[in-house]
């Protein structure tokens, strides 16, 4: 990441969700290598940490999607802005962009 102030981080949870969705046949992404694309686009990786899992488990039950809950926990824990159009993120008071 050449500019840490404007860094784009991609959660491991997002890659996990994409790959599961593709494996189930619900996403036609061809042979795209999303991990390689992180490097090509100078995106950083946001790992899933134990603290994130703990926060995700304690979130209010506005939403039950485990991937979204992990992203919300990561945004809260790391003080990040989440790029999403999903209005459910507003219920958790996290900063969003889109």
N, CA, C and O of each residue as an XYZ file, in Angstrom:
392
protein
N       0.849     -1.173      0.000
C       0.000      0.000      0.000
C       0.892      1.233      0.000
O       1.583      1.520      0.978
N       0.865      1.934     -1.085
C       1.743      3.081     -1.227
C       1.257      4.310     -0.463
O       2.062      5.186     -0.150
N      -0.025      4.397     -0.157
C      -0.585      5.553      0.548
C      -1.418      5.064      1.726
O      -2.617      4.827      1.576
N      -0.792      4.907      2.913
C      -1.529      4.345      4.051
C      -2.728      5.177      4.498
O      -3.656      4.629      5.092
N      -2.737      6.481      4.231
C      -3.862      7.326      4.620
C      -5.104      6.978      3.801
O      -6.221      7.013      4.316
N      -4.908      6.650      2.547
C      -6.018      6.323      1.655
C      -6.006      4.854      1.259
O      -6.437      4.496      0.162
N      -5.523      4.024      2.134
C      -5.399      2.594      1.841
C      -6.769      1.949      1.670
O      -7.736      2.315      2.337
N      -6.826      0.999      0.777
C      -8.016      0.173      0.598
C      -7.676     -1.198      1.159
O      -6.742     -1.855      0.700
N      -8.438     -1.621      2.150
C      -8.245     -2.934      2.757
C      -9.398     -3.835      2.359
O     -10.551     -3.404      2.319
N      -9.087     -5.070      2.068
C     -10.110     -6.060      1.745
C     -10.071     -7.120      2.833
O      -9.032     -7.728      3.090
N     -11.203     -7.330      3.460
C     -11.290     -8.300      4.544
C     -11.145     -9.723      4.024
O     -11.672    -10.072      2.968
N     -10.429    -10.528      4.779
C     -10.359    -11.961      4.478
C     -11.764    -12.554      4.462
O     -12.027    -13.509      3.730
N     -12.666    -11.993      5.263
C     -14.056    -12.475      5.285
C     -14.740    -12.237      3.937
O     -15.573    -13.042      3.522
N     -14.403    -11.150      3.256
C     -14.993    -10.876      1.942
C     -14.506    -11.882      0.907
O     -15.295    -12.391      0.111
N     -13.212    -12.168      0.917
C     -12.668    -13.161     -0.015
C     -13.287    -14.521      0.275
O     -13.646    -15.251     -0.649
N     -13.413    -14.859      1.538
C     -14.015    -16.131      1.948
C     -15.450    -16.236      1.421
O     -15.838    -17.255      0.851
N     -16.232    -15.168      1.619
C     -17.623    -15.176      1.157
C     -17.703    -15.302     -0.366
O     -18.525    -16.057     -0.885
N     -16.862    -14.574     -1.071
C     -16.850    -14.654     -2.538
C     -16.529    -16.068     -2.996
O     -17.198    -16.601     -3.881
N     -15.517    -16.676     -2.404
C     -15.099    -18.016     -2.826
C     -16.158    -19.069     -2.491
O     -16.369    -20.000     -3.269
N     -16.816    -18.934     -1.356
C     -17.899    -19.865     -1.012
C     -19.056    -19.704     -1.996
O     -19.609    -20.694     -2.476
N     -19.416    -18.473     -2.291
C     -20.511    -18.212     -3.227
C     -20.176    -18.758     -4.614
O     -21.040    -19.318     -5.289
N     -18.935    -18.596     -5.031
C     -18.512    -19.141     -6.325
C     -18.559    -20.663     -6.305
O     -19.036    -21.276     -7.260
N     -18.071    -21.282     -5.235
C     -18.059    -22.745     -5.131
C     -19.471    -23.331     -5.149
O     -19.679    -24.445     -5.629
N     -20.427    -22.582     -4.629
C     -21.821    -23.034     -4.623
C     -22.512    -22.795     -5.967
O     -23.676    -23.158     -6.140
N     -21.809    -22.193     -6.906
C     -22.374    -21.938     -8.223
C     -23.271    -20.723     -8.297
O     -24.008    -20.556     -9.269
N     -23.221    -19.865     -7.281
C     -24.083    -18.680     -7.258
C     -23.361    -17.410     -7.701
O     -23.929    -16.318     -7.663
N     -22.103    -17.562     -8.122
C     -21.329    -16.422     -8.608
C     -20.470    -16.901     -9.760
O     -19.632    -17.787     -9.595
N     -20.678    -16.318    -10.915
C     -19.858    -16.656    -12.069
C     -18.737    -15.634    -12.157
O     -18.907    -14.550    -12.715
N     -17.603    -15.993    -11.605
C     -16.451    -15.099    -11.617
C     -15.332    -15.669    -12.476
O     -14.184    -15.230    -12.399
N     -15.686    -16.653    -13.295
C     -14.678    -17.259    -14.154
C     -13.540    -17.820    -13.331
O     -13.755    -18.454    -12.298
N     -12.331    -17.580    -13.797
C     -11.170    -18.080    -13.063
C     -10.444    -16.950    -12.334
O      -9.237    -17.026    -12.104
N     -11.179    -15.915    -11.976
C     -10.582    -14.769    -11.287
C      -9.865    -15.215    -10.020
O     -10.380    -16.024     -9.248
N      -8.681    -14.679     -9.824
C      -7.895    -14.949     -8.620
C      -7.960    -13.686     -7.763
O      -7.182    -12.751     -7.951
N      -8.890    -13.677     -6.828
C      -9.126    -12.468     -6.044
C      -7.947    -12.109     -5.149
O      -7.702    -10.930     -4.897
N      -7.222    -13.097     -4.672
C      -6.043    -12.809     -3.846
C      -4.981    -12.109     -4.690
O      -4.365    -11.145     -4.236
N      -4.763    -12.586     -5.908
C      -3.799    -11.933     -6.801
C      -4.247    -10.515     -7.136
O      -3.418     -9.613     -7.258
N      -5.552    -10.316     -7.285
C      -6.077     -8.985     -7.598
C      -5.791     -7.977     -6.488
O      -5.650     -6.784     -6.758
N      -5.703     -8.443     -5.247
C      -5.352     -7.536     -4.152
C      -4.008     -6.879     -4.431
O      -3.858     -5.665     -4.295
N      -3.034     -7.692     -4.822
C      -1.690     -7.174     -5.086
C      -1.668     -6.285     -6.324
O      -1.058     -5.216     -6.316
N      -2.332     -6.728     -7.381
C      -2.360     -5.962     -8.628
C      -2.922     -4.562     -8.393
O      -2.444     -3.592     -8.983
N      -3.925     -4.456     -7.543
C      -4.595     -3.179     -7.284
C      -4.054     -2.438     -6.071
O      -4.604     -1.412     -5.669
N      -2.980     -2.954     -5.487
C      -2.348     -2.335     -4.316
C      -3.313     -2.227     -3.131
O      -3.283     -1.256     -2.375
N      -4.173     -3.250     -2.985
C      -5.082     -3.321     -1.847
C      -4.404     -4.105     -0.728
O      -3.695     -5.079     -0.983
N      -4.624     -3.680      0.491
C      -4.106     -4.416      1.633
C      -5.104     -5.472      2.088
O      -6.293     -5.406      1.774
N      -4.602     -6.430      2.823
C      -5.466     -7.471      3.383
C      -5.801     -7.131      4.830
O      -4.932     -6.716      5.598
N      -7.055     -7.309      5.190
C      -7.494     -7.145      6.572
C      -7.798     -8.534      7.114
O      -8.830     -9.116      6.783
N      -6.908     -9.072      7.945
C      -7.138    -10.420      8.467
C      -8.274    -10.442      9.482
O      -8.610     -9.421     10.081
N      -8.846    -11.600      9.661
C      -9.852    -11.809     10.706
C      -9.089    -12.153     11.982
O      -8.357    -13.142     12.025
N      -9.257    -11.351     12.998
C      -8.560    -11.549     14.279
C      -9.546    -12.070     15.332
O     -10.762    -11.963     15.179
N      -8.993    -12.622     16.381
C      -9.825    -13.137     17.475
C     -10.708    -12.033     18.055
O     -11.871    -12.275     18.377
N     -10.166    -10.838     18.186
C     -10.958     -9.719     18.722
C     -12.144     -9.407     17.815
O     -13.223     -9.063     18.298
N     -11.949     -9.525     16.511
C     -13.053     -9.293     15.574
C     -14.156    -10.319     15.795
O     -15.339     -9.980     15.807
N     -13.760    -11.572     15.968
C     -14.743    -12.637     16.190
C     -15.533    -12.394     17.468
O     -16.742    -12.621     17.513
N     -14.849    -11.936     18.495
C     -15.515    -11.661     19.766
C     -16.524    -10.521     19.624
O     -17.638    -10.604     20.140
N     -16.134     -9.472     18.930
C     -17.046     -8.344     18.708
C     -18.239     -8.784     17.868
O     -19.377     -8.434     18.180
N     -17.990     -9.545     16.809
C     -19.076    -10.012     15.936
C     -20.105    -10.818     16.716
O     -21.306    -10.699     16.473
N     -19.640    -11.629     17.646
C     -20.549    -12.461     18.440
C     -21.403    -11.629     19.388
O     -22.488    -12.056     19.782
N     -20.923    -10.447     19.758
C     -21.632     -9.605     20.722
C     -22.498     -8.521     20.070
O     -23.155     -7.754     20.773
N     -22.505     -8.453     18.756
C     -23.306     -7.427     18.077
C     -24.796     -7.660     18.296
O     -25.226     -8.803     18.450
N     -25.588     -6.589     18.311
C     -27.042     -6.757     18.374
C     -27.528     -7.569     17.173
O     -26.842     -7.657     16.155
N     -28.681     -8.142     17.298
C     -29.200     -9.056     16.272
C     -29.990     -8.357     15.167
O     -31.021     -8.868     14.731
N     -29.525     -7.211     14.717
C     -30.197     -6.531     13.604
C     -30.107     -7.360     12.327
O     -30.951     -7.246     11.438
N     -29.082     -8.187     12.250
C     -28.752     -8.888     11.014
C     -28.037    -10.180     11.398
O     -27.234    -10.190     12.331
N     -28.321    -11.259     10.693
C     -27.715    -12.542     11.080
C     -26.670    -13.057     10.099
O     -26.072    -14.104     10.349
N     -26.432    -12.362      8.996
C     -25.430    -12.822      8.036
C     -24.048    -12.792      8.694
O     -23.576    -11.723      9.079
N     -23.396    -13.945      8.827
C     -22.119    -13.988      9.553
C     -21.009    -13.192      8.867
O     -20.148    -12.637      9.550
N     -21.009    -13.124      7.552
C     -19.974    -12.365      6.852
C     -20.153    -10.872      7.094
O     -19.181    -10.168      7.370
N     -21.382    -10.385      6.994
C     -21.643     -8.970      7.272
C     -21.326     -8.631      8.721
O     -20.763     -7.573      9.001
N     -21.677     -9.508      9.630
C     -21.389     -9.261     11.044
C     -19.880     -9.158     11.279
O     -19.428     -8.335     12.075
N     -19.108     -9.991     10.588
C     -17.652     -9.914     10.722
C     -17.134     -8.597     10.162
O     -16.275     -7.961     10.773
N     -17.645     -8.182      9.005
C     -17.214     -6.903      8.437
C     -17.546     -5.744      9.373
O     -16.732     -4.841      9.562
N     -18.730     -5.772      9.950
C     -19.137     -4.729     10.898
C     -18.195     -4.714     12.094
O     -17.762     -3.647     12.531
N     -17.881     -5.875     12.618
C     -16.959     -5.971     13.756
C     -15.580     -5.431     13.388
O     -14.959     -4.721     14.179
N     -15.104     -5.760     12.206
C     -13.794     -5.276     11.779
C     -13.787     -3.758     11.628
O     -12.839     -3.095     12.048
N     -14.836     -3.211     11.034
C     -14.930     -1.763     10.865
C     -14.942     -1.077     12.233
O     -14.266     -0.067     12.431
N     -15.709     -1.626     13.168
C     -15.761     -1.053     14.515
C     -14.405     -1.145     15.209
O     -13.920     -0.157     15.759
N     -13.796     -2.320     15.185
C     -12.546     -2.544     15.913
C     -11.388     -1.723     15.357
O     -10.544     -1.237     16.110
N     -11.354     -1.573     14.046
C     -10.210     -0.918     13.409
C     -10.460      0.544     13.064
O      -9.568      1.222     12.554
N     -11.678      1.040     13.340
C     -11.995      2.435     13.037
C     -11.957      2.736     11.544
O     -11.432      3.766     11.121
N     -12.516      1.832     10.756
C     -12.483      1.945      9.301
C     -13.810      2.436      8.738
O     -14.792      2.580      9.466
N     -13.825      2.688      7.455
C     -15.035      3.006      6.703
C     -15.298      1.820      5.796
O     -14.389      1.346      5.115
N     -16.529      1.337      5.778
C     -16.894      0.177      4.968
C     -17.547      0.630      3.668
O     -18.488      1.424      3.684
N     -17.047      0.127      2.546
C     -17.651      0.419      1.249
C     -18.767     -0.594      1.026
O     -18.510     -1.775      0.788
N     -20.009     -0.121      1.105
C     -21.172     -0.999      0.956
C     -22.401     -0.182      0.587
O     -22.493      1.005      0.900
N     -23.337     -0.832     -0.078
C     -24.638     -0.212     -0.337
C     -25.708     -0.818      0.563
O     -26.873     -0.428      0.496
N     -25.318     -1.760      1.395
C     -26.264     -2.470      2.262
C     -26.692     -1.566      3.421
O     -25.864     -1.222      4.263
N     -27.965     -1.178      3.479
C     -28.421     -0.266      4.533
C     -28.391     -0.870      5.935
O     -28.476     -0.128      6.913
N     -28.274     -2.188      6.062
C     -28.259     -2.804      7.391
C     -27.044     -2.344      8.198
O     -27.081     -2.356      9.428
N     -25.980     -1.941      7.525
C     -24.786     -1.480      8.234
C     -25.086     -0.227      9.048
O     -24.451      0.011     10.076
N     -26.049      0.578      8.596
C     -26.432      1.787      9.328
C     -26.967      1.462     10.717
O     -26.790      2.248     11.649
N     -27.614      0.319     10.863
C     -28.184     -0.069     12.158
C     -27.101     -0.284     13.210
O     -27.380     -0.258     14.409
N     -25.874     -0.495     12.763
C     -24.763     -0.732     13.687
C     -23.918      0.513     13.910
O     -22.937      0.475     14.652
N     -24.292      1.616     13.272
C     -23.585      2.872     13.484
C     -22.174      2.911     12.926
O     -21.346      3.687     13.402
N     -21.882      2.086     11.921
C     -20.547      2.103     11.335
C     -20.505      3.079     10.165
O     -21.511      3.324      9.500
N     -19.331      3.622      9.935
C     -19.148      4.545      8.821
C     -19.163      3.758      7.515
O     -18.481      2.741      7.382
N     -19.950      4.242      6.552
C     -20.021      3.577      5.251
C     -19.789      4.592      4.139
O     -19.936      5.799      4.328
N     -19.426      4.072      2.991
C     -19.195      4.891      1.812
C     -19.803      4.190      0.625
O     -19.534      3.013      0.387
N     -20.613      4.898     -0.114
C     -21.127      4.466     -1.409
C     -22.285      5.301     -1.794
O     -22.866      5.098     -2.860
